[in-house]
Every structure is written in structure tokens, then in C-alpha cells.
Amino acid sequence: MVNFNRKHPPSSRNQGFNLIEILLAITFFSLAFSGMLLGSTAMINTSTNGTKINEDNAVMGAMFTGINAQSAYVEASAAQLTTLGVPNPSVQNNPAGDIRTRQALIIPDDTVQRVSGVDTNADNRRFYFERLVFSNLETPDVKTAQLDVYTQPAGGTPIKSVVRRLDKREECFAMGVEGSLYLPSFGQPCTGWSSGVNVPQARAMTLDLPGNNQDFRTSFRINGATAALVTDGRFRPFDATAGAPPMEPTDKGHQVDNGITAEYWIEATPNVAYNLIVGLRKQTNAQTYTVSVNRDYTGAIDCDDVTPRPRNCQREIITVPEVGSTLPVADGQPFSVRFDNIMPYSVPGETRRVFRIQVLSTVPPLSTLPVRNANPAVIHYIKKELARN
């Protein structure tokens, strides 16, 4: 017979969570959430710092972008140009590359910063910078641009210095042009050398420190014309386009009176071979152009009428047209004189590493003296390039 009154044994399983389990679960969740919160905060800080670094790099890049590599005064500061008495139009068209007076730069920023142990919301980030553009004595046409960043407006040492190189071993100079410009036929930007008293005056680097050492903060180089011709206003404008912007190297130029020698100084790296191209303009068949490089330097290695031509020549004179011939171009048309595989000359006792280019136009009259203002020399451009043959 079945006993329906037998009792079932009680169940040993819990029917819910006890307090200890709940507290442990909360503790584990809190620990996990804290770790996740810390990780998220670290990710946010890393992202913010990375953004600030990118902003700083972009700002510093803009400081380099602000250098006009085609400026005739790329190594000079505004104060130095004022001391030299450079005319304002020339400075405006050829801005100084150096920033010797420390400048402040502010980047908007509303994050909390800790200054002198105190948290403060400065609403911006501020740093100070100086910019130097200089060149070594042995590589005057390779410029060094250095940006120094400081945390204070005066004194102290840079917290960061960034250096870039400006290779100017291949460059061109457009005469009678205001400011730098891009000439399509050259395929490169050129430095404009304006007319009159605004033509940059050549200046080699001086050695300012004891022991004949250079100080990159005070020494600088300027390619340009002989000072006496500039101050006397000998370089008059030639304008074939009636004021229109130059599109070709022969649109503008310098006019120098017949019988007056135009003289330009261009620095270059010693023991490096260059090609020099001087753009001129024919006046009449009676006109003779004498174009020379380092003519007055008797110590330069001479290539004038030397056969075979030396590979390390530093001095050469070219006269066109040759005796008994005429230039194969029409009157009033441009032509060029080219010097191949020629090296600059290092002037003894000086810091010049130069091509001293001279241009003389003569038209023999009935008398023995040349007639000035008649058939002047017209110089359009000077182009310097590395010799590759």
C-alpha cells in the first residue's frame, strides 16, 4: 500500500543572493569600472597631448614657411637692414629672414595647466621663439634656418630647436624686378633685384668673434651689386612690358650707361663647378659686350683663351661679338652669355667666396671716348646652376 503521507526532504539550494555576494559583485564592478575609467582618461589625455604636439609642430612649420628663400636679405634681420640704411621699398620686396627680437606666439587652449604648483585655466598656451638664417663660410649658398623655442620672453635656454636647410646652389636673379617671382621659362622662383638705389648691395659675411670666428647672430651675407653703383643710382630700369608683371626673364632689366661697368657679386661654394648664364640685350651691330667673371682677381685660375680648358677654372672673359662678326640676333632682341664649369674664387684675407660678374657695353664713336647714354648695357638676369657635365 502506498504511503501518501511521506514528506520530501528539504532542498539544499539557495533561492537568491545573500548580502556578501552582492557586496563582492559591487566591489568587482567598481574595480573594473575604475580601471576602465582610468584607461579612458589616459586615452583622452594622450589624445589631447597628441593634438597639442601636432598644433605645435604645425605652428613651427609655419615659422619656416614664412621664410622667403628668394629674398635678397634672407640672412639679415630687420634691425640690421635698418642699420645698413637699406631703402624701405627694397626691404618690403625682400623681407628679412632673421627674427632676432623674441616673439610671443599664443595658441588658444582652455585646458587646466599647472603653473608654479597651482592649477590654473590660462585659456591659451604661450611660447616664445627666435629664428636665425645663416650660412657657413665654406657653404655660403646653403642656408641654415634655425628656430629656437623658449618658455620665457627673455633669457633662458631653448626648450626646442629645429633646423632646416635651404639649398640655394641653383638660383636666379631677375634685374629690375620688385620682389621674388616665378619665371616659367626658368622653372623656378627668382630673386628680384630692383632698379636704382633699391638694388641689394653685396655684403660678405664678416667675422665678428675673437680669433676670426663667425657669429651667426650678427654675421650675414647678401648677394647683390657693387655699393657705389647702387648709391649713385646707376642701375636704371628697363621695362619691355610697360609696367606689366614680368612673365619672362627678359621682360625687365637694368640699364647701365655705355662705358660704365655693371658689377654684381654672387657667393657660391668653393671647389664646386657651376654654370653661369647672363641674360643681355643687343642694341646695334656696333655694340660690343664684354662679360667677365672674377676678372680683377689675378690669383684666380684663368680660363681666358686657355686650351684645353681647365676643369677648375675661376676666371674668364667673354667678348661678343667676336672681332669681324655680328651677333646673330636682331637689334633690340635678347641674348645670353654662358660660362660653363666655372668655380667661385676665395678672396685672400676676406670671407668672400664669389663670382664677381662684370658687364661692359661699348660702342666706339668717331672719337676715342665712348658716348654715354647711347646704346646702354641692358642686363636682364643672372642664372647660377650646378654644372653636371
SVG drawing of the C-alpha trace seen along z (x, -y; Angstrom):
<svg xmlns="http://www.w3.org/2000/svg" viewBox="-2 -112 100 114">
<polyline fill="none" stroke="black" stroke-width="0.4" points="0.0,0.0 1.3,-3.4 2.0,-5.8 0.9,-9.2 1.9,-10.9 5.7,-10.7 7.5,-14.1 10.1,-15.1 13.5,-16.2 14.1,-20.0 16.1,-21.4 19.7,-22.5 19.9,-25.1 19.7,-28.9 16.8,-30.7 18.6,-34.1 21.8,-36.2 23.0,-36.9 24.5,-40.2 28.1,-39.1 27.7,-38.1 26.1,-41.4 28.9,-43.4 31.5,-41.3 29.8,-41.9 29.7,-45.6 33.3,-45.6 34.5,-43.7 32.3,-46.0 33.8,-49.1 37.3,-47.9 36.6,-47.0 34.9,-50.4 37.7,-52.3 40.2,-50.6 38.1,-51.4 37.7,-55.0 41.4,-55.4 42.1,-53.9 39.6,-56.2 41.1,-59.2 44.6,-58.2 43.4,-57.8 41.8,-61.3 45.0,-62.8 47.1,-61.1 44.8,-62.3 44.9,-65.8 48.6,-65.9 49.0,-64.4 46.7,-67.2 48.8,-69.8 52.0,-68.4 50.5,-68.4 49.4,-72.0 52.9,-73.0 54.5,-71.2 52.1,-72.9 52.9,-76.3 56.7,-75.7 56.3,-74.6 54.5,-77.9 57.5,-79.7 59.7,-78.0 57.2,-78.5 57.3,-82.2 60.9,-82.4 61.1,-83.8 64.0,-81.8 64.3,-84.1 64.7,-87.2 67.9,-89.0 68.0,-89.7 67.2,-86.1 70.1,-86.1 69.6,-89.6 67.3,-90.9 65.1,-93.9 67.3,-95.8 70.4,-95.0 68.8,-96.3 67.8,-99.5 71.4,-99.9 72.7,-99.4 70.3,-102.1 68.6,-99.7 65.7,-101.7 62.2,-100.7 60.9,-99.6 63.8,-97.2 63.1,-95.8 59.4,-95.4 60.2,-93.5 62.9,-91.4 61.8,-90.7 64.4,-89.8 64.7,-86.2 66.0,-86.5 63.8,-87.3 66.3,-88.3 63.8,-90.0 62.0,-87.3 58.4,-87.0 55.4,-85.6 53.0,-83.1 49.7,-82.2 47.7,-79.1 44.1,-79.1 43.7,-76.4 41.1,-76.1 42.6,-73.1 43.8,-73.4 47.6,-74.0 49.7,-73.7 51.9,-76.8 54.2,-77.1 52.3,-74.3 48.9,-75.9 46.3,-74.7 45.0,-77.4 42.9,-77.8 45.1,-80.1 42.7,-79.9 45.8,-79.7 49.2,-78.3 52.0,-80.8 55.6,-80.2 58.4,-82.4 60.6,-81.9 63.5,-83.3 64.5,-82.5 68.0,-82.6 69.1,-82.1 72.8,-81.8 75.4,-80.0 78.9,-78.6 81.9,-80.3 82.6,-77.3 79.0,-76.8 77.6,-80.3 74.8,-79.3 73.5,-76.6 71.5,-78.4 70.6,-77.0 67.3,-78.1 67.1,-77.5 64.0,-78.0 64.6,-78.2 61.5,-77.9 61.6,-79.3 59.2,-79.4 60.0,-82.9 60.2,-86.3 63.9,-86.9 67.0,-84.9 67.0,-81.2 67.8,-78.3 65.7,-76.9 63.3,-74.1 63.4,-73.0 65.5,-73.8 64.5,-72.8 66.9,-73.1 66.2,-73.0 68.4,-73.5 67.8,-75.9 69.9,-74.7 70.4,-77.8 73.2,-76.4 70.8,-76.8 69.2,-80.3 68.4,-83.1 68.4,-86.9 65.9,-88.9 67.1,-92.5 64.7,-95.4 62.1,-93.3 60.3,-94.2 60.4,-91.2 60.7,-87.5 58.8,-85.9 58.4,-82.6 59.6,-82.6 58.0,-79.8 60.9,-79.6 63.3,-79.1 61.0,-76.7 62.0,-78.1 61.4,-81.2 64.0,-84.0 65.1,-86.8 64.2,-90.2 66.8,-92.9 65.0,-96.2 66.5,-99.3 68.1,-102.5 69.1,-102.7 66.9,-99.8 69.2,-97.2 70.6,-94.9 74.2,-95.8 76.6,-92.8 77.9,-92.0 80.1,-89.1 80.0,-87.7 82.2,-89.4 84.0,-87.6 82.7,-89.2 84.1,-87.0 87.7,-86.9 90.0,-84.6 88.4,-85.3 85.3,-83.3 81.8,-84.0 78.8,-84.8 75.6,-83.6 73.6,-86.1 75.4,-89.1 77.1,-87.9 75.1,-87.7 75.6,-87.6 73.9,-89.4 74.2,-88.8 73.9,-92.0 75.6,-94.8 78.6,-96.9 77.6,-99.5 78.9,-102.6 76.8,-101.8 73.7,-101.3 74.1,-104.5 74.8,-106.5 71.6,-105.2 73.5,-103.8 71.0,-100.9 68.1,-102.4 65.1,-100.3 64.5,-98.6 60.8,-97.7 59.7,-96.0 56.2,-95.3 55.1,-98.9 54.6,-98.1 53.1,-94.6 54.3,-91.9 57.3,-90.0 56.5,-86.7 59.8,-86.1 63.4,-86.8 63.8,-89.4 60.7,-91.5 62.7,-93.7 66.3,-94.6 69.0,-97.0 70.3,-99.7 73.8,-100.9 75.3,-103.7 77.6,-102.9 81.1,-102.8 80.0,-102.1 80.8,-98.6 77.9,-96.9 79.2,-94.8 77.4,-92.0 78.6,-89.7 77.2,-86.2 78.6,-83.9 78.9,-80.2 80.5,-77.1 84.3,-76.7 85.5,-73.8 82.1,-73.3 81.6,-73.8 78.7,-75.9 77.3,-77.2 76.6,-81.0 74.2,-82.4 74.0,-86.2 71.0,-87.5 71.6,-90.6 70.0,-92.6 71.6,-93.7 71.3,-97.3 73.1,-97.7 75.6,-95.8 78.2,-98.4 77.8,-97.4 80.3,-95.2 79.6,-93.4 82.4,-92.3 81.2,-90.0 83.7,-88.6 83.8,-86.5 86.4,-87.3 88.3,-89.4 90.2,-91.5 91.4,-88.6 94.9,-87.9 95.2,-84.9 92.2,-83.1 92.7,-80.1 92.4,-81.6 90.3,-80.1 90.5,-83.0 91.7,-81.8 93.2,-78.7 93.2,-75.5 92.4,-72.9 90.0,-74.5 90.9,-73.7 88.2,-71.8 88.8,-74.1 88.8,-77.5 87.8,-80.5 88.3,-83.4 87.1,-84.0 86.3,-86.9 83.9,-86.6 83.6,-89.4 80.6,-89.4 80.5,-89.7 83.9,-88.5 86.1,-90.8 84.8,-91.0 81.4,-89.5 78.0,-90.5 75.6,-88.9 73.1,-86.6 70.1,-88.3 68.1,-91.3 68.6,-94.7 66.6,-95.1 66.5,-91.3 67.8,-89.4 70.7,-87.0 72.8,-85.4 76.4,-84.7 77.2,-81.4 80.2,-80.4 80.4,-76.6 82.2,-74.7 83.5,-77.6 84.2,-77.8 84.0,-80.7 87.1,-82.4 88.0,-82.7 89.4,-86.2 92.6,-86.0 92.2,-87.8 88.5,-88.1 85.5,-85.9 84.2,-86.2 83.5,-83.1 82.3,-84.8 81.5,-85.1 82.3,-88.7 80.4,-89.3 81.1,-92.4 79.2,-93.6 80.5,-96.4 78.9,-97.8 80.9,-99.9 80.0,-101.5 83.1,-103.1 82.2,-106.6 84.3,-108.8 86.3,-110.0 88.3,-107.7 85.9,-108.0 82.7,-106.1 79.4,-108.0 77.4,-107.5 73.7,-107.1 73.9,-105.8 73.3,-102.1 73.5,-101.3 74.2,-97.8 70.9,-96.0 71.2,-93.2 68.1,-91.0 69.1,-88.2 71.9,-86.1 71.3,-82.4 73.5,-80.1 73.2,-76.3 75.3,-73.3 77.5,-72.0 76.5,-68.4 78.8,-67.5"/>
</svg>
